[in-house]
Structure formats: structure tokens, C-alpha cells
Amino acid sequence: MGQSATATILIAGPLLSDAAMAVAADRGLRLVPLKPYAAPEEMIAAANAVGAQGIVVRMGRVTAEVVRAVPTLRIIAKHGVGVDGIDLAAAADRGIPVVIAGGANAQSVAEQALALLLSVARSTAWLDRRMRDGHWDKSTYAGTEISGKQVGLIGLGAIGRAFLDLLTPFRVGVRIYDPYLADAQLPAGAIRCDSVDMLLRDSDIVSLHCPLTSENRGLIDAAALASMRPHAVLINTARGELIDEPALIAALRAGTIAGAGLDTFAVEPPPADSELWTLDTLVASPHVGANTQEARIRVGISVVEQVADYLAAGAIVTRNLVNELPASAA
């Protein structure tokens, strides 16, 4: 599986960090940007125009149509970890590995989750708006502490573990629902929950850290929200489709739960007239959990090195491979 002097890689979205670009040049990769969220036909035309051997996905989707229509394509890499926008089965059918930058942005996303949690608990965004409008709520406002609360994590990968590390000074209790987590991987002192319902019922703070699948789409629906504690806070830095947004809007409006911090949404960006923006107990950010200078450098270098290693010698970091390849391609 020899590599030519220069291999061309299409970047779905902006080019990578300067550090990653330097590594790419050193490894014989030519990176060509494509506008964010390009339509499949645009991605196909762009990839075929340059004979792309790889696609790095920053902002966009790689559909089955794209996979099948780019004959030179040999590898797909996600600039991050979420691969719900990539047709894994279509790639596997062609023997094309799909890899992620596992763990490279975990710290940044975890810090965003903590920032959202603190902002919801202390109404930071609302108080800021109130002060800008001339109000001074010192005598009437009271927030809530995180210390000593029960935190429930749905999914415990690298981001979830980094989030728990950040919560250590707050002396929280920890509950985890993750059917793929071996008993030996359970953090010391944490309680394993056998169901999402059990975790929701017993947690003051619920944070989502699982990938989006066909089975868990809409996991946090009206029934789930109704089972949560009335003072509970919901945090989502994973995928927006994990939450039934109309149900969440209704729950926040009715006070079924106390608040929510969202970095991801079912539709991105959400429409300007979304009812989300009418809720004072919601704190939102535009899917920027991984967007730090440090994470961008780590992620970019990770995907560049993985693409270069595969094109040069067929080498794959097994833990970062997210689709099942035929035995002849693995």
C-alpha cells in the first residue's frame, strides 16, 4: 500500500491548525478545503476534481453517495469523535476505514460541560442579561451549589472521565449508565446504574457523554424528563439529537427540571425563532466544546498522522477505528 510523493486530502470545512498543516506537509499530504456543510454532489465534485485519497470531516457529512462516487477514496477521518454524519457501513463495504481523533479534544469538551453546568447553576447568562438591562438582583436572586450533588453520566468515554476529574473538588456523588463499560473500568466510588431511568431518578445533574445511535436518538424525551428531579440540571455536549427538544422546551417552561446547558442541538444552527431562546433557564453555546486552540492542534495532528500512516503503510490505530472492515482490508 505504497503512498505517492503527495497524497491529496479533502477537508470538509476550514483548513487545520498551522501545526497540523506543517505535519501534513512533512508527511506528503496536500490538504484542500471544501466549504462547510457542502451538499453531497459538491463534495463528490470537489473530491474527484483533485483525486482525493482521504476526506477529513470537520463540518459536513459523508454520505453513502459520496463514499461510492469517489473512486480514489481510501480513508475518512473525523476531526473529533462524532461520526453520526459519516455513513460507516458504506465505507466498510468499500474497505475504507473511518477513524477518529480519540481523546484529543476530551479535555476541552469536558471544560465546556463544566462551564455550562456552572452557568446554569448560578444563572450566569441570565444575570448578565439582567444587568445589561439595568437590573440589580442582589436581594432576590439565589443560585444553587454543585458541591455534594449527585451527578449522573450517560456514557463514560474519554470526555466523561475528563469531566469527572474536573468535578473532583466539588465532592459529588457519581452515577453512571454505560452498558459497554466493564466493571473494572468503573471509577472508584461510582455507582453503576442498570437503566437510564434509574440514573435520571437519582441524579441532581445529568450530563450526556454518549455517541448518537439509532437506538438512543431522542433518549431524553418527555417521559425521561418527567422522571428527573425538579431541581435537576441537564447538560449536553454530545449530540443534540439525544434530546427531544420540544419536550425539553416544555419541561423547562413548566419547571419540570431546573435548567439545561446545551452545546449541541437537533438542528444546527437552531432557527432564530426557536422557542429555546425564550427560556431563561437555558444556557447555550454553538457546538464549540472542542473549539480551543489546544484541542484544535491535538485533533488536527492526530487525524493528519493517522491518514498519513494509513496511506503510507496501511497502519491503523485500532482504538480509533469506528467501522468494521472486511478481513482483507483491516
C-alpha positions in Angstrom: 0.0 0.0 0.0 2.6 2.5 -1.1 2.0 6.2 -1.0 2.9 8.6 -3.8 5.1 11.6 -3.0 2.0 13.7 -2.4 -1.5 12.5 -1.5 -4.4 14.8 -1.7 -6.9 15.1 1.2 -10.2 17.0 1.1 -11.0 18.9 4.3 -14.8 19.2 4.7 -14.6 22.6 6.4 -11.8 25.0 7.1 -8.2 24.0 6.9 -6.5 22.6 10.0 -4.3 24.4 12.6 -0.9 25.7 11.4 0.8 22.9 13.4 -1.3 20.2 11.7 -0.7 21.8 8.3 3.0 21.6 9.0 2.8 18.0 9.9 0.8 17.3 6.8 3.4 19.0 4.5 6.1 17.0 6.2 4.2 13.7 5.7 3.5 14.4 2.0 -0.2 15.4 2.3 -1.8 18.2 0.3 -4.9 19.5 2.1 -7.7 21.0 0.1 -10.5 22.8 1.9 -14.2 22.5 1.0 -16.8 24.9 2.2 -18.5 23.8 5.5 -21.6 21.6 5.2 -21.3 21.1 1.4 -24.0 19.1 -0.3 -23.1 15.6 -1.3 -22.8 16.5 -5.0 -20.5 19.3 -4.1 -18.3 17.1 -2.0 -18.2 14.4 -4.8 -17.2 17.0 -7.4 -14.5 18.5 -5.2 -13.1 15.2 -4.2 -13.0 13.9 -7.8 -11.5 17.1 -9.1 -8.4 16.6 -7.0 -8.4 12.8 -6.9 -8.8 12.8 -3.1 -7.4 9.8 -1.3 -8.8 10.9 2.0 -11.6 13.1 3.5 -11.1 14.8 6.8 -14.6 15.8 8.2 -14.7 19.0 10.2 -18.1 20.5 9.2 -20.2 18.3 7.0 -21.5 14.8 6.2 -20.0 12.0 4.2 -23.0 10.1 2.8 -23.1 6.7 1.1 -23.5 8.6 -2.1 -20.2 10.3 -1.5 -18.4 7.1 -0.5 -19.5 5.3 -3.6 -18.8 8.1 -6.1 -15.2 8.9 -5.2 -13.1 6.0 -6.6 -9.8 7.3 -5.3 -11.1 7.5 -1.7 -9.1 5.3 0.8 -9.7 6.7 4.3 -12.1 9.0 6.1 -11.0 10.8 9.3 -13.3 12.7 11.7 -11.7 15.9 13.1 -13.1 15.0 16.5 -15.0 11.9 17.6 -18.7 12.2 16.5 -19.3 10.1 13.4 -23.0 10.2 13.1 -22.6 12.3 9.9 -20.5 9.6 8.2 -22.0 6.5 6.6 -19.9 3.9 8.3 -21.5 0.9 6.6 -21.0 2.3 3.1 -17.3 3.0 3.9 -16.9 -0.5 5.3 -18.5 -2.0 2.1 -15.6 -0.4 0.2 -13.0 -1.4 2.7 -12.5 2.3 3.7 -11.5 2.8 7.3 -13.2 5.6 9.3 -11.0 6.9 12.1 -11.5 9.5 14.8 -9.1 11.6 16.9 -9.9 9.7 20.1 -9.3 11.6 23.3 -7.7 14.6 21.6 -10.4 17.0 22.4 -11.7 15.4 25.6 -10.3 18.0 28.0 -11.8 20.9 26.0 -15.3 19.4 25.8 -15.2 18.4 29.4 -14.3 22.0 30.4 -17.2 23.3 28.3 -19.6 20.9 30.1 -18.4 22.3 33.4 -18.7 25.9 32.2 -22.3 25.2 31.1 -23.1 23.5 34.4 -21.7 26.4 36.5 -23.5 28.9 34.3 -26.9 27.1 34.7 -26.4 26.6 38.5 -25.6 30.3 39.0 -27.8 31.7 36.2 -24.7 33.5 34.7 -26.2 34.2 31.3 -29.5 35.4 32.7 -27.9 37.6 35.3 -25.6 39.1 32.7 -28.6 40.0 30.5 -30.4 41.4 33.5 -27.5 43.7 34.5 -27.2 44.9 30.9 -30.9 45.9 31.0 -30.3 47.9 34.2 -31.4 45.4 36.9 -29.6 44.6 40.1 -30.9 41.3 41.5 -28.7 41.0 44.6 -31.5 41.0 47.1 -33.7 38.4 45.3 -31.5 36.0 43.4 -30.2 32.7 44.9 -28.4 30.1 42.8 -27.5 26.5 43.7 -24.2 24.9 44.6 -22.7 21.9 42.8 -20.8 20.7 45.8 -22.2 17.5 47.3 -24.7 16.9 44.5 -25.4 13.6 42.7 -24.0 13.6 39.2 -25.2 11.1 36.6 -23.3 10.5 33.4 -24.8 8.7 30.4 -21.8 7.3 28.7 -18.2 7.2 30.1 -15.6 7.7 27.4 -12.6 10.0 27.5 -14.8 13.1 27.7 -16.9 11.7 30.6 -13.8 10.8 32.5 -12.2 14.2 32.0 -15.5 15.8 33.2 -15.4 13.7 36.4 -11.9 14.7 37.0 -12.9 18.4 36.8 -15.7 17.7 39.3 -13.4 16.1 41.9 -13.1 19.3 44.1 -16.9 19.5 44.3 -17.1 16.2 46.2 -20.0 15.0 44.1 -21.6 11.5 44.1 -21.3 9.8 40.8 -23.7 7.5 38.9 -23.0 6.1 35.5 -25.1 4.4 32.9 -22.9 2.8 30.2 -23.8 -0.7 29.0 -20.4 -1.0 27.3 -18.4 -0.2 30.4 -16.7 -3.2 32.0 -16.9 -3.4 35.8 -13.1 -3.0 36.1 -13.5 0.4 34.3 -16.0 1.8 36.7 -14.4 4.8 38.6 -13.7 4.2 42.3 -16.8 5.2 44.3 -19.1 5.4 41.3 -22.5 3.7 41.3 -23.4 1.7 38.1 -27.0 2.3 37.0 -28.7 -0.6 35.2 -31.0 1.8 33.4 -31.3 5.4 32.2 -34.5 5.7 34.3 -32.6 4.8 37.5 -29.9 7.3 36.7 -32.3 10.1 35.9 -34.4 9.5 39.1 -31.4 9.6 41.4 -29.3 12.4 39.9 -29.2 16.2 40.6 -27.1 16.8 37.5 -27.3 14.7 34.3 -24.6 15.0 31.7 -24.7 13.3 28.3 -21.4 11.8 27.0 -22.5 9.1 24.6 -22.4 8.8 20.8 -25.6 9.2 18.8 -27.0 5.9 17.6 -30.3 4.8 16.1 -31.2 3.3 19.4 -30.6 6.4 21.6 -32.0 9.1 19.3 -34.4 11.1 21.4 -33.3 9.3 24.6 -34.2 12.3 26.8 -37.8 12.6 25.9 -40.9 13.8 27.8 -41.1 10.6 30.0 -37.4 10.8 30.8 -37.6 14.5 31.7 -40.7 13.8 33.9 -38.7 11.2 35.8 -35.9 13.7 36.7 -35.7 15.6 40.0 -37.4 19.1 39.8 -34.2 20.8 40.8 -32.1 18.8 38.3 -29.9 20.3 35.6 -29.3 18.6 32.2 -26.0 19.1 30.3 -25.4 18.1 26.7 -22.1 18.4 25.0 -22.5 15.2 23.0 -25.1 15.2 20.2 -28.3 17.3 20.0 -30.5 14.5 18.7 -30.1 12.7 22.0 -32.7 15.1 23.4 -36.3 15.6 22.3 -36.0 19.4 22.1 -39.8 20.2 22.1 -40.1 18.0 25.2 -37.1 19.8 26.8 -38.6 23.2 26.0 -41.9 22.1 27.6 -40.1 20.8 30.7 -38.1 24.0 31.2 -41.1 26.2 30.7 -43.1 24.1 33.2 -40.3 23.9 35.7 -40.2 20.1 35.5 -36.4 20.5 35.7 -34.4 23.5 36.9 -32.3 24.2 33.9 -30.2 22.9 30.9 -26.9 23.7 29.3 -26.6 22.8 25.7 -23.7 22.9 23.3 -25.3 20.7 20.7 -28.7 20.8 19.0 -31.0 18.7 16.9 -30.7 21.2 14.0 -27.5 23.3 13.8 -27.7 26.2 14.0 -31.2 26.3 15.6 -33.6 28.7 13.9 -33.5 32.3 15.2 -37.2 32.0 16.2 -36.7 28.8 18.2 -38.5 28.6 21.5 -35.2 27.7 23.1 -34.3 31.4 23.1 -37.3 32.3 25.2 -36.1 30.2 28.2 -34.2 32.0 31.0 -33.1 28.6 32.5 -31.3 27.6 29.3 -27.6 28.3 28.7 -26.5 27.6 25.1 -23.2 27.6 23.1 -22.9 27.0 19.4 -21.3 23.5 19.4 -17.9 24.9 20.5 -17.0 22.4 23.2 -13.9 21.2 21.2 -13.0 24.6 20.0 -9.9 25.5 21.9 -6.5 26.3 20.4 -5.0 23.4 22.3 -7.6 20.9 21.2 -7.6 22.1 17.6 -3.8 21.4 17.4 -4.1 18.0 19.0 -7.0 16.9 16.9 -5.5 18.2 13.7 -2.2 16.5 14.2 -3.9 13.2 15.2 -6.0 13.0 12.1 -3.1 14.0 9.8 -0.8 11.4 11.3 -3.5 8.7 11.1 -4.3 9.5 7.4 -0.6 9.6 6.5 0.2 6.3 8.3 -2.6 4.5 6.6 -1.9 5.8 3.1 1.8 5.0 3.5 1.7 1.6 5.2 -1.9 0.6 5.9 -1.3 1.3 9.7 -4.4 1.9 11.8 -4.8 2.9 15.4 -7.3 0.2 16.4 -8.9 2.2 19.2 -9.7 5.0 16.7 -11.2 2.8 14.0 -15.0 3.1 14.2 -16.3 0.9 11.4 -15.9 -2.8 10.8 -13.7 -3.6 7.8 -13.7 -6.8 5.8 -10.8 -9.0 7.0 -8.9 -8.4 3.7 -9.0 -4.6 4.3 -8.3 -4.5 8.1 
